[in-house]
Amino acid sequence: MSRQAMRQVARRRVAEALAVKLKERESRDRRLQDAAISVLTALAERDAAVAAAEQTAAVSIAAMTAEGLGLAEVAEWCGGLEVREVTRLSRIELKQVAS
């Protein structure tokens, strides 16, 4: 086999090896992208659930304060929550539900 033919074979082998590596890298990138999308989706869902729960708590705290309780009393009624947490929740803007 001539030197030129050996170089052509070598180039072909390198090109094939690079093609395999490229496919593996693209496959890995797709898996990582899918995993990243799952992470961000899960966190967005968590944030939405927390926001909904805090909105419910804020409505209930507003109802308790409308009954004449102070925030410290609300905290006691809620099993000893910290007043700081009750205060934070009481400051959440109450969303109006469309009828």
N, C-alpha and C positions, 0 to 999 in steps of 0.2 A: 504494500500500500504506500502510495506516495505521501510525502509530507503534507501536501495540499489536501489530500483526501482525509488524512488523519485530523487535520485542523477542522475540516468541515464536519466530521463525525463528532469531534469535541464540541464544536459550536452547537450542534444539534442537541447533544446531551445536556449542555448547560442551559439551552433554551427550554428543553423539556423540564429540567429540574426547577428552573425559575417559574415556569408555568404552574407546576404543582405547588410551589411555595405561594404563588400569587393566589391560587384558588383556596388554599388553606387560610391565608391571611384574610381574604374576602369573606370566607365562611365564619372565621373567628370574629371579624368586625360585625357581621350580621347578628351573631349570637350576642355579642356585647351590646349592640344597639338595642336588641329586643329586651335584654336584661335591664338596660338603663331606662327604657320606656316603662317597663314593669315597675321599677323602683319609683319613678316620678309619678306614675298613675296611682300607686298605692299611697304615696305621701299626699297627693292631692285628695284622694278619697278620705284619708285620715283627717286632713285639715277640714274638709267639708263636714265630717261627722262631729269633730270637736266644735266647730262653729255652730252646728245645729244643737248640740247638747248645751253649749253655753247660752244660746238664745233661749232655750227652754228654761234653763236655770234663771236667767235674767227676768223672764216673765214671772216665774214663781216668786223670786225675791221682790219684784215690784208689787205682786199681790200681797205679800207678807207686810211690806212697808205700808201699803195702803190700809192694812188692818191696824196700823199704828205702831208697829214694831220698829225699833231702831236696828241698825245693822249689826250691832253686837248681839242683840236678842235673836236676830235671824240666824246668826252664826251658832248660837246656843241651840236653837230649835233644829238646826241642821247637823246635830251630832258633834258640835264642837269644831266646826270649820273655823279656820282663821278669819278674823274680821277683815284682814287685808284681801283675802280671796273673795269674800262676800262683797266688799267694796268694789273690787275690780269687776265682778260680775254685774253689780248693780249699775255700773256705768256703761254697760253695753247698750247700744241703741236698739230699742225694741222695734222689730220689723212688723209692719202691718200685714196681716194675711188677707188677701183679696177674697171676698165672699162670692 
